[in-house]
Amino acid sequence: MDDPKAGLNKPGAPASAGDEPVIHVIPERFYMAGLKKKVKAEPPKQAAAIPSPAPAGTPSPVPPPKPAKKKGGNAVILVFALVALVLIGGGGAAVYFLTRPQPTPSKMPLVNSAQPPAPAAPVCGDGKCDATESPDTCAADCQPAQPPAPAAPVCGDNKCEGDETSQSCSADCKPIFGQDTDNDGVSDLEETTIYGTNPRDADSDGDTYLDLNEIVNMFDPANPSSAGMLKSNAGIAQYDSPSGEFSVLYPKTWLATPGDQAAGGVIFKAPTGEFIQVLIVDKPANQNLMDWFLEQNPTVKSSDVQSLKTKQGNDGVLSADRMTAYVGSGPKVFVVSYDLGDQTAINYRATFQMMVRSLMVK
């Protein structure tokens, strides 16, 4: 029997000149075996035999089959790289979020979901003027709004207002004199109720002297005789102080009542409510009356007042409003003042002057 291997070269035997070289390949499983995942090798494919120009009838040697290349090696490396990147990136993000300053959470106000109780209905007469009450709906609780109080008058603003009078603020209020029909300086009320003169004739007795001139000089304006003195007039009386310090003429119809007892005073009150008062005060005996007056009234200038003399010859000072006279006599000052009471007009100007001039110090 013929040997079927007779045409094959034995290992180590030189190839014949006519034979093709045989390529022996190391199986792929030995390359980078430590890095590759072991996978089940696919069955080797039969490699096509390379034809050789062997003589006819001689079979050509068949080379051993090439093992198939293992797939997926590069994919494994890429997966590992991606996992590493994810781990590094995730770790860095975790460190950032764990170490960054945390904002302080704002406190939310507590919300009371409970509804407040409905306000009680207003009760008229409880002394409280509630929002829904008014003077019209409940006058007992709600009083009508009062107008603002007027500003207090200011003396010296050239406005005679409020309760200012010529006596309380002569700078603002000019004196208002009672009606004087004949313009002789004696009011109609004085002529008819005190002196018995004619209010329509400035010289009632026809002696060529005005009624006012006769009155302040202690003459009777209703008697044409030169001997007619004022104290003989039917409407005039004389007052003598209980202490005997002074005497003064006054209207007989007026009421004389004691004034300040400590000051030895007296008040002569007219039927209209106006009155004239006499007081006695002390001063240094050697001090001039004008100096004493200015010392007592430091805001008054000497040019604002008027000097006078009584019928007796005592010096006097008449205040700026011409409503108070100061008559000096040694260590005493007799203060004669005219008060309007509740009147606004000066009805007894001539009588005030007469009483000051008639003052006799004893």
C-alpha positions as CSV (number, residue, x, y, z in Angstrom):
1,M,0.0,0.0,0.0
2,D,1.3,3.3,-0.8
3,D,2.2,5.7,2.1
4,P,-0.2,8.6,2.1
5,K,2.4,10.9,3.7
6,A,5.1,10.1,1.2
7,G,4.8,13.5,-0.4
8,L,5.2,15.5,2.9
9,N,8.4,16.9,4.1
10,K,9.4,15.8,7.5
11,P,10.4,18.2,10.2
12,G,14.0,19.2,9.8
13,A,14.3,17.9,6.3
14,P,15.2,20.4,3.7
15,A,12.5,21.3,1.4
16,S,12.7,20.4,-2.1
17,A,13.5,23.0,-4.7
18,G,10.1,22.8,-6.1
19,D,8.1,23.1,-2.8
20,E,6.4,26.4,-1.7
21,P,7.4,27.7,1.8
22,V,4.9,27.0,4.6
23,I,4.0,30.0,7.0
24,H,3.6,29.0,10.6
25,V,1.6,31.7,12.7
26,I,1.7,31.9,16.5
27,P,-1.9,31.7,17.8
28,E,-3.3,35.1,18.7
29,R,-4.2,34.0,22.2
30,F,-0.5,34.3,23.1
31,Y,-0.3,38.0,22.2
32,M,-1.1,40.4,25.2
33,A,-2.6,37.5,26.9
34,G,-2.4,39.2,30.3
35,L,-4.4,42.3,29.2
36,K,-7.1,40.5,27.4
37,K,-10.2,39.0,28.8
38,K,-10.3,35.4,28.3
39,V,-13.0,34.6,25.9
40,K,-14.0,31.4,24.4
41,A,-12.0,31.0,21.1
42,E,-14.0,30.6,18.1
43,P,-13.3,27.4,16.1
44,P,-10.5,28.1,13.6
45,K,-11.5,28.7,10.1
46,Q,-9.9,26.5,7.4
47,A,-7.5,28.6,5.5
48,A,-7.6,28.1,1.8
49,A,-4.7,26.2,0.6
50,I,-2.2,28.0,-1.5
51,P,-1.9,26.2,-4.8
52,S,1.6,25.1,-5.7
53,P,3.1,24.0,-8.9
54,A,3.6,20.6,-7.6
55,P,3.6,17.9,-10.2
56,A,0.4,16.5,-11.2
57,G,-0.8,13.8,-9.0
58,T,1.1,15.2,-6.0
59,P,-1.1,16.7,-3.2
60,S,-0.1,20.3,-2.0
61,P,0.7,20.7,1.6
62,V,-2.1,22.4,3.6
63,P,-0.9,25.2,6.0
64,P,-2.2,25.2,9.5
65,P,-5.3,27.5,10.0
66,K,-4.8,31.1,11.3
67,P,-6.6,31.6,14.6
68,A,-9.3,34.3,14.6
69,K,-8.4,37.7,16.1
70,K,-10.1,38.3,19.5
71,K,-12.4,41.4,19.3
72,G,-13.2,44.0,22.1
73,G,-9.8,44.8,23.5
74,N,-9.9,48.5,22.7
75,A,-13.5,48.8,23.9
76,V,-12.5,47.4,27.3
77,I,-9.7,50.1,27.6
78,L,-12.1,52.8,26.6
79,V,-14.7,51.7,29.2
80,F,-12.0,51.7,32.0
81,A,-11.0,55.3,30.9
82,L,-14.5,56.5,30.9
83,V,-15.1,55.0,34.4
84,A,-12.0,56.7,35.7
85,L,-13.1,60.1,34.3
86,V,-16.5,59.7,35.8
87,L,-15.0,58.8,39.2
88,I,-12.6,61.7,39.1
89,G,-15.3,64.2,37.9
90,G,-17.8,62.9,40.5
91,G,-15.3,63.1,43.3
92,G,-14.4,66.7,42.4
93,A,-18.0,67.7,42.3
94,A,-18.7,66.0,45.6
95,V,-15.7,67.9,47.2
96,Y,-17.0,71.2,45.7
97,F,-20.5,70.8,47.0
98,L,-19.3,69.6,50.4
99,T,-16.9,72.4,51.0
100,R,-18.7,75.5,49.4
101,P,-20.3,77.9,51.9
102,Q,-23.9,77.0,52.5
103,P,-26.4,79.8,52.4
104,T,-28.3,80.5,55.6
105,P,-31.8,79.5,55.1
106,S,-34.2,82.4,55.6
107,K,-36.7,82.0,58.3
108,M,-40.2,81.9,56.9
109,P,-42.7,83.8,59.0
110,L,-45.1,81.6,60.8
111,V,-48.4,81.9,59.2
112,N,-51.4,81.5,61.4
113,S,-53.9,79.8,59.3
114,A,-56.6,80.4,61.9
115,Q,-59.0,83.2,61.0
116,P,-59.3,86.0,63.6
117,P,-62.6,86.3,65.3
118,A,-65.0,88.8,63.8
119,P,-65.0,92.2,65.7
120,A,-67.8,92.8,68.0
121,A,-70.6,95.0,66.7
122,P,-70.3,98.6,68.1
123,V,-72.6,99.4,71.0
124,C,-73.9,102.9,71.2
125,G,-73.6,104.2,74.8
126,D,-70.4,102.3,75.8
127,G,-68.4,105.5,75.7
128,K,-66.4,104.4,72.7
129,C,-66.8,106.0,69.3
130,D,-66.1,103.0,67.0
131,A,-65.2,103.2,63.4
132,T,-68.7,102.6,62.2
133,E,-70.2,105.1,64.7
134,S,-70.6,108.9,64.1
135,P,-72.2,111.8,65.8
136,D,-75.2,111.3,63.7
137,T,-75.6,107.6,64.5
138,C,-74.5,107.7,68.1
139,A,-74.2,111.1,69.7
140,A,-73.7,109.5,73.1
141,D,-70.3,108.1,72.1
142,C,-69.2,110.4,69.2
143,Q,-68.9,114.1,69.8
144,P,-68.8,116.4,66.8
145,A,-65.4,117.7,65.9
146,Q,-64.6,121.0,67.7
147,P,-63.0,123.8,65.7
148,P,-59.4,124.6,66.6
149,A,-59.0,127.2,69.4
150,P,-58.0,130.6,68.0
151,A,-54.5,131.7,68.6
152,A,-53.9,133.8,71.7
153,P,-53.6,137.5,71.0
154,V,-50.1,138.9,71.0
155,C,-49.7,142.4,72.4
156,G,-47.5,144.5,70.2
157,D,-48.5,143.0,66.8
158,N,-50.6,146.1,65.9
159,K,-53.8,144.0,66.0
160,C,-56.4,144.7,68.7
161,E,-58.0,141.3,68.9
162,G,-59.4,138.7,71.3
163,D,-59.7,140.0,74.8
164,E,-57.2,142.9,74.3
165,T,-58.4,146.3,75.3
166,S,-56.8,149.8,75.4
167,Q,-56.2,149.0,79.1
168,S,-54.6,145.6,78.7
169,C,-52.7,146.5,75.5
170,S,-52.6,150.1,74.6
171,A,-49.9,149.4,71.9
172,D,-52.5,147.6,69.8
173,C,-55.9,149.0,71.0
174,K,-56.6,152.6,70.9
175,P,-59.0,153.8,73.6
176,I,-62.7,154.1,72.7
177,F,-64.4,157.0,74.4
178,G,-68.1,157.2,75.3
179,Q,-70.3,159.3,73.2
180,D,-69.5,163.1,73.4
181,T,-72.1,165.0,71.4
182,D,-70.6,168.5,72.0
183,N,-67.0,167.3,71.8
184,D,-66.0,169.1,75.0
185,G,-64.1,166.1,76.5
186,V,-66.9,165.2,78.9
187,S,-69.1,162.2,77.8
188,D,-72.8,162.6,77.5
189,L,-73.2,160.0,80.3
190,E,-71.0,162.1,82.6
191,E,-72.8,165.4,81.8
192,T,-76.3,163.9,82.4
193,T,-75.6,161.6,85.4
194,I,-73.0,163.5,87.4
195,Y,-72.5,167.2,86.6
196,G,-75.9,168.3,85.4
197,T,-74.5,170.0,82.3
198,N,-75.8,170.1,78.7
199,P,-74.3,167.4,76.5
200,R,-75.1,169.5,73.4
201,D,-73.2,172.6,74.7
202,A,-69.5,172.6,75.4
203,D,-69.9,175.6,77.7
204,S,-73.0,174.6,79.6
205,D,-73.0,177.6,82.0
206,G,-72.0,180.2,79.4
207,D,-69.0,181.5,81.3
208,T,-66.7,181.2,78.3
209,Y,-64.9,178.2,79.9
210,L,-65.3,174.7,78.5
211,D,-67.0,172.2,80.7
212,L,-63.9,170.0,80.9
213,N,-61.6,172.8,81.9
214,E,-63.9,173.8,84.7
215,I,-64.2,170.2,86.0
216,V,-60.4,169.4,86.1
217,N,-59.7,172.7,87.8
218,M,-62.3,172.0,90.5
219,F,-64.9,174.5,89.3
220,D,-68.6,173.8,88.8
221,P,-69.4,173.6,85.1
222,A,-73.1,174.2,85.8
223,N,-72.5,177.4,87.8
224,P,-71.5,180.6,85.9
225,S,-70.3,182.2,89.1
226,S,-66.6,182.4,89.6
227,A,-67.0,181.4,93.2
228,G,-68.8,178.1,92.2
229,M,-66.5,175.3,93.2
230,L,-66.9,171.7,92.1
231,K,-67.4,170.2,95.5
232,S,-70.6,172.3,95.7
233,N,-72.0,170.6,92.6
234,A,-75.0,168.5,93.5
235,G,-73.5,165.4,91.8
236,I,-70.2,165.5,93.7
237,A,-69.2,164.2,97.1
238,Q,-65.9,164.1,99.1
239,Y,-64.4,160.9,100.5
240,D,-62.0,161.0,103.5
241,S,-60.0,157.9,104.1
242,P,-60.5,156.2,107.5
243,S,-56.7,156.5,108.1
244,G,-56.9,160.2,107.6
245,E,-54.1,160.0,104.9
246,F,-56.0,161.5,102.0
247,S,-59.3,162.9,100.7
248,V,-60.7,162.8,97.2
249,L,-63.8,164.0,95.3
250,Y,-66.0,161.5,93.6
251,P,-69.5,161.1,91.9
252,K,-72.1,161.0,94.6
253,T,-74.1,158.2,92.7
254,W,-71.1,155.9,92.8
255,L,-70.6,153.3,95.5
256,A,-67.5,153.7,97.7
257,T,-66.3,150.5,99.2
258,P,-63.0,149.5,101.0
259,G,-60.4,148.2,98.7
260,D,-57.0,146.7,99.7
261,Q,-57.0,147.2,103.5
262,A,-53.3,146.7,103.7
263,A,-52.8,149.5,101.2
264,G,-55.5,151.7,102.8
265,G,-57.4,151.5,99.5
266,V,-60.9,152.4,98.4
267,I,-62.9,151.5,95.3
268,F,-65.5,153.9,93.7
269,K,-67.8,151.9,91.5
270,A,-70.0,153.4,88.7
271,P,-73.4,152.1,87.8
272,T,-71.9,150.8,84.5
273,G,-69.5,148.5,86.3
274,E,-66.5,150.6,85.7
275,F,-64.6,151.7,88.8
276,I,-61.7,153.9,90.0
277,Q,-59.5,152.6,92.8
278,V,-57.1,154.4,95.1
279,L,-54.1,152.6,96.8
280,I,-51.2,153.7,98.9
281,V,-47.7,152.2,98.5
282,D,-44.3,153.1,100.0
283,K,-41.2,154.5,98.3
284,P,-37.9,155.8,99.6
285,A,-38.5,159.4,100.9
286,N,-35.5,160.8,99.0
287,Q,-36.3,159.1,95.7
288,N,-37.7,161.1,92.8
289,L,-41.2,160.0,91.8
290,M,-40.3,159.5,88.1
291,D,-37.2,157.4,89.0
292,W,-39.3,155.3,91.3
293,F,-41.9,154.8,88.6
294,L,-39.4,153.7,86.0
295,E,-37.8,151.4,88.5
296,Q,-41.2,149.7,89.0
297,N,-41.9,149.6,85.3
298,P,-38.5,148.8,83.6
299,T,-40.0,148.3,80.1
300,V,-41.5,151.8,80.1
301,K,-39.6,154.8,78.9
302,S,-40.0,158.3,80.4
303,S,-41.0,159.6,77.0
304,D,-44.1,157.3,77.1
305,V,-45.6,158.8,80.2
306,Q,-46.9,162.2,81.1
307,S,-46.2,164.4,84.1
308,L,-49.0,166.1,86.1
309,K,-49.6,168.1,89.2
310,T,-52.6,167.9,91.6
311,K,-54.6,170.9,92.6
312,Q,-52.7,170.7,95.9
313,G,-49.4,170.9,94.0
314,N,-48.1,167.3,94.4
315,D,-46.2,165.8,91.5
316,G,-47.7,162.9,89.6
317,V,-47.0,160.6,86.7
318,L,-49.7,159.5,84.2
319,S,-49.1,156.0,82.6
320,A,-48.8,155.5,78.9
321,D,-52.4,154.3,78.5
322,R,-53.5,157.3,80.6
323,M,-55.5,155.0,82.9
324,T,-53.3,155.1,86.0
325,A,-51.9,158.0,87.9
326,Y,-49.1,158.0,90.5
327,V,-49.1,160.9,93.0
328,G,-46.1,161.2,95.2
329,S,-45.9,162.7,98.7
330,G,-42.7,162.0,100.7
331,P,-42.4,158.3,101.4
332,K,-45.9,157.6,100.0
333,V,-47.3,157.1,96.5
334,F,-51.0,157.3,95.9
335,V,-52.0,155.1,92.9
336,V,-55.3,156.1,91.3
337,S,-56.4,153.6,88.6
338,Y,-59.3,153.4,86.2
339,D,-60.7,149.9,85.4
340,L,-63.3,149.5,82.6
341,G,-64.8,146.3,84.2
342,D,-66.7,144.6,81.4
343,Q,-67.0,147.8,79.3
344,T,-65.2,148.5,76.1
345,A,-65.6,152.3,76.0
346,I,-64.2,154.8,78.4
347,N,-67.2,156.6,79.7
348,Y,-65.7,158.5,82.7
349,R,-62.4,160.0,81.3
350,A,-63.2,163.5,82.6
351,T,-64.2,162.1,86.0
352,F,-61.0,160.1,86.3
353,Q,-58.9,163.3,85.7
354,M,-61.0,165.2,88.2
355,M,-60.5,162.6,90.9
356,V,-56.7,162.6,90.4
357,R,-56.5,166.4,90.4
358,S,-58.7,166.6,93.5
359,L,-56.6,164.2,95.6
360,M,-55.5,165.9,98.8
361,V,-52.7,164.3,100.9
362,K,-52.9,165.0,104.6
